[in-house]
Amino acid sequence: GQRTVQCVGVAVRRCVYALQAQQQLQEVAGMYGTDWMRLWSLNAALIHPDLIMWSGGPGRQELMVGHLYQAASEETVGKVAARMGMTLAQLRTLNVDVEGDGPLARGQHLCVMPNSCVGQASTHYSQLQYRDPAFFVKYKADDLPLPEPPVQPRQEP
């Protein structure tokens, strides 16, 4: 007989997990190698971490499992993982399309789950002075949105 082969493209939103019926926060946290507290902090609409979150009724409930991160120039998978306090395995679990430890494309989106206890507190951006022209040059080179200038307090005469 004849055989037909077709390809189907599937778009998956980064950092979003669609809950299955009767799943709880602790179960999903285990799937991503984290704890319920980190997932709960990513989902402000959840009022209590121990309640069954979705009973399988109409519609679906989504859970944020990370923050969307936009890679800057000269970043690698390993550098992003180290900065966020993640292992390469954790980063790959959240980004199944990322392979190896090679360079990332400028502007490439990744899902990250920062661990503030082991992540890097400073970056090359934190070494630049806000009013220093190099600050703006680096932001422009990476196509990142520029922050608003700081508001100077009004001084009374």
N, C-alpha and C positions, 0 to 999 in steps of 0.2 A: 503494500500500500504506500500511498503518498504520506509524506510527513511535512508539516509546516512548522517553521521556527519563527517565533516573534520575540522581540525584546520589549520590555516594559521598563520605563524609567520611574523611579520612586523618589520623591523629594521628602526628606526627613528633616524636621526642624531640630537644630542643635539645642542642646540643654533642656529638652522637654521630654518627659516620659509619660506615656498614656497608661494610667493605672488600669489594672485588671480588677474584676469583681473581687471584693473581700481583701484586697491587698492593704497592708498597713505600712506606715512610714519605716518601721524597723526592717521589714522585709526588703523594701526597695533600697534602703541604705546598705544592706548587706550585698546586694547585687552590684553596687558601685564602689565597694570597698571603703565605705565611710561610716559615719554614725548618724543616728536619727536627728541629733541636735543640729548638725550642719545642714541637713536637708530641710529641717523645720525652719532654720534661719533664712533659707532661700525662698520660702513660701509664706509670706506674711498673712495670707488669707486663711491659713490653717489655724484654727483657734485652740486645738489641743492635739498634741502629738500621739496620743494613745487611742484615739477614737478611730473606728473603721472609717476610712476616707471616702469610699465609693461602694455602694451596694449593688451596682450593676444596672441601675435604672436607666431611664432615657438620658441620652447625651453621654458625654464622657468627661472624666476629670483628668486634668493634666497636672503634672508635678514638675517644677523646675529642679533640675539636678546639677546646675552650675550657672556660671556667668558666661555670656558671650564675650570673647576676647578677640580683638583685631590685631594681628601681628604687625609689628613695625619692621622697617628694613633691617637686614642683618640678624634677624632672630632665627633661632633653630628650635626644634621640638624640645631638645634637652634644656636649652636656656629658659624657655617658657615654663617647663615643668619645674625647674629649680626655683625660678622666681616665685611661682605660685605655691611652692612647698608640696609638690605632687611627685609621685614616681612616674616614670615613663609608662608603666603599665596602667596606672590610673588615667593618665592623659589619653592613652589609646583606647581605653574602655569608653571614654566619653566621646572619642573622635575615631570611629572605626575606619575612616578613610585615610588616616595619618599612618604612614609607615616610616620606619627608620628614625634616625636622629638628624636628618638633613635640614637644610635651610627651608624656611617657610617663605611663601610668596608674600610680598608686602601687601597688607590688607586682607590676607587670608583669615577667615574666621575659625576660631577654635572654641570648644566648650571647656571651661576650666572650673575647678572646684578648689579655690584657694584654702590653704591651711596656714593661718596667720602665725601659728606657733613655730613653723619651720621655714616659711617662705622668706624671700629676701625683702627686707624693709626698705632698702634704697635701690634706685636704678640710675641709669645715666641721666634721666630727666631730673632726678632729685638733686643732682650735682650742679644743675644750671640755675642761675639766678633768673627770677621771673622777668626782670627788666633787661636782662642780658640779651642782645640780638641773637646770640647762638641758641637761646631757648626757642625763639620763634623759627629760626632756620631749621632746627631739628624737627619740630612739629610739622612744618610745612613739607619737609622731605618725606616724612612718613604718612602724609595725608591724614593726619589725625585732627580732629576738631580742636581749634584753639580755645583755651579757657578764657573766660572773661577777665579783663584786668581787675586787679583788686580795687575795691572802693576805698578811697582815701578819706579818713575821718575829717569832717569839717571842723576847722578850728575857729573858736570864738575869738573876736577881736578884743 
